[in-house]
Amino acid sequence: MSGFFGAALKEDCVLDLFFGTDYHSHLGTRRAGLCTHGENGFSRSIHDITNSPFRTKFDGELDQFSGNLGIGCISDYEAQPLLVRSKFGSFAITTVGRINNLKELEHLCFQNGMNYFYEMTTGEINPTEVAAAIICLKDSIVEGIEYLQSLIDGSLSILLLTEHSVIAARDKYGRTPIVVGEKMDGSGYCCAFESHSFINLGYKNYKELGPSEIVELTSDAVTVLKPATEEMKICSFLWVYYGYPTSTYEGVNVELMRNNCGKLLAQRDNLLKDHVDCVAGVPDSGIAHAIGYANETHLPYARPFIKYTPTWPRSFMPTSQKQRNRIASMKLIPVHEMIEDRRLLLIDDSIVRGTQLGKTTKFLYDSGAKEVHVRPACPPIVYGCKYLNFSRSSSELDLITRRVIQELEGGEPSAEVLAEYTNPDSERYANMLEAIRQRSNFTSLRYHRLDDLVKSIGLPKCKLCTYCFDGIE
């Protein structure tokens, strides 16, 4: 996942851009960049944030930036924003999303006269550079964005900085959000992935872009260049995990949704409440779910382990899986006095690989817990995400569900059989849960149902992307 922020102000935008981008640090772990435009033209800087938070990389060079227009990003993969010289003039571009048919788009560019792309250190081509090249195949930036969106297999939202404005384009089906804020003193506008990113910077909500909508921001106005379309498939996992608690998407606040999620989990789990001593959430994103569960059951909410973040925040993680596993274990510190001889109900946002939650359960047992009941706040993740860089997984067999299913079926299942594993009322689903429970040594395991997840969000299912849970595009 990645996040971005843009600003168009009557006065200098650098501080708003710096802090607004920083508020997206929970969305990316690899690269970050800022680009501004003013009287002296474009100024841009990109840094590796793998081993240092965003602020430490950019704080010392803010005086190098100036201008009333700017865009910034926190990226989980590629270097951004890119600065491009084109037939439209110079512009900077940053994107959020995933392009699955990158090779096809690369070939299309070569067919249309492009001679080369720069390789990243991984040997791959930067998808944001390919996006910029596709945009430049048409007669205007707006036509180019529309053309790009029509070609993409996946999802891509865009911020584009010209010499005169910031252009924001939400992806074709609105899988990721873009919200526009207006300065309360009337001095300009901003646009961002996360709605909370401008609250403390003197902005108020102006509008949320609809699917495929394109707008232009200047210090004086927000102009719709392409109206929104009706069909929307916003990512449901934004509320479960990725979204910051203070953010709101499509009118639904993340923290409130997670409370609702825990409440509905508890209603399905009524018989268990007399058999546990307390409810705990795996920090940070499991906490609000657990509070909702505890409030519904009137069970005590407890913190039997604490997340140590001063040196290892989420955005400060190495790329090595071995190191990530070690650091993830180091970050959760048990409170033995609140664990020993207790029956714990543990709520995490999800189970993806299953590695870390299994280790968390082990250290709870090692700390004296009598029982550990686990309640993930979303359905089993059975399909790898096709639309966002959901995780670093390179194969669907990285998912614990798919490994278990393959073992249960004795090989790769058919699409029809795989669909049965997403049905919470099927025998195959029950067998999968039992296998995961045994493998992870949980006392009991019950996932959030998809129908309850949709209810927790409060939007019609047809407006939500639930592909990773049910395989339906």
C-alpha positions in Angstrom: 0.0 0.0 0.0 1.0 3.6 -0.4 -0.4 7.0 0.4 -0.2 10.5 -1.0 -1.0 14.2 -0.3 -1.2 17.2 -2.5 -1.7 21.0 -1.8 -2.6 24.1 -3.9 -2.4 27.2 -1.7 -2.2 31.0 -2.2 1.0 31.0 -0.1 3.9 28.5 0.5 2.6 25.0 0.8 5.8 23.2 2.0 4.9 22.7 5.7 1.4 21.5 4.9 2.8 19.2 2.3 5.5 17.9 4.7 3.1 17.2 7.6 0.2 16.0 5.3 2.5 13.4 3.7 3.9 12.4 7.1 0.4 11.6 8.2 0.4 8.7 5.6 3.5 7.0 7.2 1.4 4.0 8.3 0.8 3.1 4.6 4.3 2.7 3.3 7.7 1.4 4.4 10.2 1.7 1.6 10.3 5.1 -0.2 9.0 8.7 0.3 9.2 11.8 -1.8 8.1 15.4 -2.0 7.9 17.7 -5.0 6.9 21.4 -5.2 6.5 24.0 -7.8 7.0 27.8 -7.4 8.8 30.7 -8.9 12.0 28.8 -9.1 10.3 25.8 -10.9 10.2 22.3 -9.6 12.0 21.0 -6.5 12.0 17.3 -5.7 13.5 14.9 -3.3 13.1 11.1 -2.8 14.5 9.1 0.2 14.7 5.5 1.3 12.7 5.3 4.5 13.3 1.5 5.1 15.4 2.2 8.2 14.3 5.8 9.2 10.9 7.4 9.6 9.8 10.0 7.0 10.3 13.1 9.1 14.0 12.3 9.8 14.8 12.1 6.1 13.1 15.4 5.0 13.1 17.6 8.1 16.6 18.9 7.4 16.0 19.8 3.8 12.7 21.6 3.9 14.3 25.0 3.2 15.3 23.6 -0.2 11.6 23.5 -1.2 9.4 26.4 -2.1 6.1 27.1 -3.9 2.4 27.1 -3.5 1.8 23.8 -5.3 3.1 20.4 -4.2 2.6 16.6 -4.0 4.2 14.0 -1.7 4.0 10.3 -1.2 4.8 7.5 1.2 5.4 4.3 -0.9 5.7 0.7 0.0 7.7 -0.1 -3.1 8.7 2.3 -5.9 10.5 5.7 -5.7 8.0 8.5 -6.2 7.0 11.2 -7.2 8.7 11.1 -10.6 9.5 14.4 -12.5 8.7 14.1 -16.2 9.5 16.4 -19.2 6.7 15.8 -21.7 4.8 17.4 -24.6 2.5 18.9 -22.0 5.4 20.5 -20.2 7.1 19.3 -17.1 5.0 17.5 -14.4 5.4 15.4 -11.4 3.4 12.2 -10.8 2.7 9.8 -7.9 0.4 6.8 -7.8 -1.3 4.4 -5.4 -2.3 1.0 -6.5 -1.2 -2.0 -8.6 -0.7 -2.6 -12.3 -0.8 -6.3 -13.1 -0.4 -5.9 -16.9 2.8 -3.8 -16.7 4.5 -5.7 -19.4 1.7 -5.1 -21.8 1.7 -1.4 -21.1 5.5 -1.3 -21.4 5.2 -2.9 -24.9 2.5 -0.4 -25.9 4.8 2.4 -25.1 7.6 0.9 -27.1 5.2 0.5 -30.0 4.4 4.2 -29.8 8.0 5.4 -30.0 9.3 5.0 -26.4 12.8 3.8 -26.5 13.6 2.9 -22.9 12.5 3.0 -19.2 14.8 3.4 -16.3 15.2 0.2 -14.2 14.8 0.2 -10.5 17.4 -1.4 -8.2 15.3 -4.6 -8.4 15.6 -4.7 -12.1 12.0 -4.0 -12.6 10.4 -0.9 -14.2 8.8 1.7 -12.1 5.0 1.4 -12.7 4.6 5.2 -12.1 7.0 5.9 -15.0 4.9 3.6 -17.2 1.7 5.4 -16.1 3.3 8.8 -17.0 4.3 7.4 -20.5 0.8 6.2 -21.2 -0.7 9.5 -20.2 1.6 11.3 -22.7 0.3 9.2 -25.6 -2.9 11.3 -25.8 -3.6 14.9 -26.6 -4.2 16.1 -23.1 -3.5 15.0 -19.6 -7.1 14.3 -18.8 -7.5 12.2 -22.0 -4.2 10.4 -21.1 -5.5 9.6 -17.6 -8.8 8.3 -19.0 -6.8 6.2 -21.5 -4.5 4.8 -18.8 -7.5 3.9 -16.6 -9.1 2.0 -19.5 -6.0 -0.1 -20.0 -5.0 -1.0 -16.4 -5.6 -4.5 -15.1 -5.6 -3.7 -11.4 -6.1 -0.3 -9.8 -4.4 3.1 -9.9 -5.1 6.5 -8.2 -3.0 9.4 -9.3 -1.8 12.8 -8.2 -0.2 14.9 -10.9 1.6 18.2 -10.3 1.8 20.7 -13.2 3.2 24.2 -13.3 -0.3 25.6 -12.6 -2.3 23.0 -10.5 -2.6 19.7 -8.8 -4.6 17.1 -10.7 -6.2 14.2 -8.7 -7.6 11.1 -10.3 -9.3 8.4 -8.3 -9.0 4.8 -9.7 -11.6 3.4 -12.1 -13.7 1.6 -9.4 -12.7 3.7 -6.4 -10.8 0.9 -4.7 -8.7 3.5 -2.9 -10.0 6.9 -1.6 -9.1 10.5 -2.5 -10.6 13.2 -0.3 -10.3 17.0 -0.9 -9.9 19.4 1.9 -10.5 23.2 1.9 -8.5 25.7 4.0 -10.8 27.1 6.6 -9.3 30.6 5.9 -10.1 30.2 2.2 -6.4 30.1 1.1 -6.5 26.9 -0.9 -7.1 23.2 -1.1 -5.5 19.9 -0.5 -6.1 16.3 -1.6 -5.1 13.1 0.3 -5.6 9.4 0.6 -6.3 9.7 4.4 -9.0 12.2 5.4 -7.4 12.7 8.9 -4.2 14.0 7.3 -5.4 17.6 7.0 -7.6 17.9 10.1 -4.8 19.5 12.2 -3.5 21.6 9.3 -6.4 24.0 9.1 -8.5 22.3 6.6 -12.1 21.1 6.5 -13.7 18.4 4.4 -14.6 19.6 1.0 -15.5 16.5 -1.0 -14.6 12.9 -1.6 -13.8 11.9 -5.2 -16.0 9.3 -6.8 -14.8 6.4 -8.9 -12.7 7.5 -11.9 -13.4 11.2 -11.0 -10.7 13.7 -12.1 -10.4 17.1 -10.5 -8.0 20.0 -10.8 -6.9 21.9 -7.6 -5.7 25.5 -7.7 -5.5 27.9 -4.7 -8.9 29.4 -5.9 -11.0 26.4 -6.9 -11.6 22.7 -7.3 -12.7 22.0 -10.9 -14.2 18.7 -12.0 -12.4 17.6 -15.2 -14.2 14.3 -15.4 -17.3 13.4 -13.4 -17.5 10.3 -11.2 -19.0 7.1 -12.5 -21.5 5.0 -10.5 -19.8 1.6 -10.1 -17.6 1.5 -7.0 -15.6 -1.3 -5.4 -13.8 0.3 -2.5 -11.4 -2.0 -0.6 -13.1 -3.4 2.5 -9.7 -4.2 4.0 -9.1 -0.4 4.4 -11.5 -0.4 7.4 -10.3 -3.8 8.8 -6.6 -3.0 8.8 -4.9 -0.4 6.6 -7.0 2.7 7.4 -6.0 5.0 10.3 -8.6 5.0 13.1 -9.4 8.7 12.6 -10.0 8.4 8.8 -13.3 8.2 7.1 -14.1 6.6 3.7 -17.4 7.0 1.9 -18.8 8.5 5.1 -17.8 5.5 7.3 -15.2 6.1 10.1 -12.6 3.4 10.6 -12.7 3.3 14.4 -16.5 3.2 14.4 -16.5 0.4 11.9 -14.0 -1.6 13.9 -16.2 -1.2 17.0 -19.2 -2.4 15.0 -17.1 -5.3 13.8 -16.2 -6.4 17.3 -19.9 -6.0 18.4 -21.1 -8.4 15.6 -18.3 -10.8 16.3 -19.5 -10.9 19.9 -23.1 -11.5 18.9 -22.1 -14.6 16.9 -20.0 -15.7 19.9 -22.5 -15.4 22.7 -21.9 -18.8 24.3 -18.2 -18.2 24.8 -18.6 -15.1 27.1 -18.9 -17.3 30.2 -15.7 -19.2 29.3 -13.1 -16.4 29.1 -11.7 -13.9 31.6 -10.9 -11.0 29.4 -10.8 -9.6 25.8 -7.6 -8.3 24.3 -6.8 -6.7 20.9 -3.5 -7.3 19.1 -2.1 -3.7 18.8 -2.7 -1.6 17.0 -5.4 -2.4 14.5 -7.0 -5.2 16.6 -7.7 -2.9 19.6 -10.9 -1.2 18.3 -12.3 -4.5 17.3 -11.6 -5.9 20.7 -13.2 -2.9 22.5 -16.4 -3.4 20.4 -16.4 -7.1 21.5 -15.8 -6.3 25.1 -18.5 -3.6 25.2 -21.1 -5.9 23.7 -20.3 -8.9 26.1 -19.5 -6.7 29.2 -16.3 -8.8 29.5 -13.3 -6.9 30.9 -11.0 -5.4 28.2 -7.3 -6.0 29.1 -3.9 -5.3 27.6 -1.9 -8.5 28.4 0.9 -7.4 26.1 2.1 -4.0 25.0 3.5 -3.0 21.6 6.9 -1.3 21.8 7.0 1.4 19.1 9.7 3.9 20.0 12.3 2.2 17.9 10.1 -0.1 15.7 7.0 1.6 14.4 5.3 0.0 11.5 6.9 2.2 9.0 10.4 1.3 10.3 10.7 -2.3 9.2 13.5 -4.1 7.2 12.7 -5.8 3.9 14.1 -9.2 5.0 11.3 -11.5 6.1 13.6 -13.1 8.6 14.3 -9.7 10.2 10.6 -8.8 10.1 9.7 -11.9 11.9 12.2 -11.2 14.6 11.2 -7.6 15.0 7.5 -8.5 15.1 8.2 -10.8 18.0 10.3 -8.2 19.8 7.6 -5.5 19.5 5.0 -7.3 21.7 6.0 -7.4 25.3 3.9 -9.5 27.7 2.5 -8.4 31.0 2.9 -11.7 32.9 0.7 -10.5 35.8 -2.3 -10.1 33.4 -1.7 -13.4 31.6 -1.0 -16.0 34.1 -3.8 -18.5 34.8 -6.2 -16.5 32.6 -8.4 -17.5 29.7 -7.9 -14.9 27.0 -9.9 -14.0 24.0 -7.6 -12.4 21.4 -8.8 -10.3 18.5 -6.5 -9.5 15.6 -7.4 -7.6 12.4 -6.7 -10.7 10.3 -4.6 -13.8 9.8 -2.5 -13.6 6.6 0.5 -15.9 6.8 -0.4 -17.1 10.3 3.2 -16.9 11.4 3.1 -14.0 13.8 -0.2 -14.8 15.5 1.0 -18.3 16.2 4.1 -16.9 17.8 1.9 -14.4 19.8 -0.2 -17.3 21.1 2.9 -19.3 22.0 4.3 -16.4 24.1 1.0 -16.1 25.9 1.1 -19.8 26.8 4.7 -19.4 27.8 3.6 -16.5 30.0 1.1 -18.7 31.8 -2.2 -18.3 29.9 -4.6 -21.2 30.4 -6.5 -20.7 27.1 -6.2 -18.5 24.0 -9.3 -18.0 21.9 -8.7 -16.2 18.6 -11.2 -14.1 16.7 -9.9 -12.5 13.5 -11.9 -9.4 12.6 -12.3 -10.3 8.9 -13.1 -13.5 7.0 -10.4 -15.9 6.0 -8.1 -14.4 3.3 -8.2 -17.0 0.6 -7.3 -15.0 -2.5 -4.2 -12.8 -3.0 -5.2 -9.2 -3.7 -5.1 -8.2 -7.4 -5.8 -4.5 -7.0 -3.5 -3.2 -4.2 0.0 -4.0 -3.0 -1.7 -5.7 -0.1 1.4 -7.4 1.3 4.8 -8.6 0.2 3.5 -12.1 -0.6 4.8 -13.4 -3.9 2.5 -16.5 -3.9 -1.0 -17.3 -2.7 0.7 -20.2 -0.8 2.0 -17.5 1.5 -1.5 -17.4 2.8 -2.1 -19.9 5.7 -5.6 -20.7 4.3 -4.1 -21.8 0.9 -1.5 -23.9 2.5 -4.0 -25.6 4.7 -6.5 -26.1 1.8 -3.8 -27.6 -0.4 -3.0 -30.1 2.4 -6.6 -30.9 2.9 -7.3 -31.4 -0.8 -4.0 -33.2 -1.6 -3.2 -30.6 -4.2 -4.4 -27.4 -5.8 -8.2 -27.2 -5.6 -10.5 -26.3 -8.5 -12.2 -22.9 -8.5 -15.5 -24.6 -7.4 -13.9 -26.4 -4.5 -12.0 -23.3 -3.4 -15.2 -21.3 -3.3 -16.6 -23.8 -0.8 -13.8 -22.8 1.6 -15.2 -19.3 1.6 -18.7 -20.4 2.7 -18.8 -20.2 6.5 -21.7 -22.8 6.5 -19.8 -25.5 4.6 -18.0 -28.5 5.9 -14.8 -27.6 4.0 -14.8 -24.2 5.7 -15.1 -25.9 9.1 -12.3 -28.3 8.3 -10.0 -25.4 7.2 -10.7 -23.5 10.5 -10.0 -26.6 12.6 -6.7 -27.2 10.7 -5.6 -23.6 11.2 -6.6 -23.8 14.9 -4.6 -27.0 15.5 -1.6 -25.6 13.6 -1.5 -22.4 15.6 -2.5 -24.0 18.9 -5.5 -21.8 19.5 -8.0 -23.0 22.1 -10.8 -22.0 19.7 -11.0 -20.1 16.4 -13.9 -18.2 14.7 -13.5 -15.7 11.9 -15.7 -12.7 11.2 -18.3 -13.7 8.6 -18.4 -11.8 5.3 -22.0 -10.8 5.7 -21.3 -9.4 9.1 -18.2 -7.6 7.8 -20.4 -5.9 5.2 -22.9 -5.0 7.9 -20.0 -3.6 10.1 -19.1 -1.2 7.3 -22.6 -0.3 6.5 -22.3 0.1 2.7 -24.0 -2.2 0.2 -21.8 -5.2 -0.7 -21.9 -4.2 -4.4 -20.0 -1.1 -3.4 -17.2 -3.0 -1.7 -14.3 -5.1 -3.0 -14.3 -8.3 -1.1 -12.1 -10.3 -3.6 -9.5 -11.5 -1.0 -12.4 -13.1 1.0 -14.7 -14.6 -1.7 -12.8 -14.3 -5.0 -15.6 -12.3 -6.6 -14.3 -9.4 -8.8 
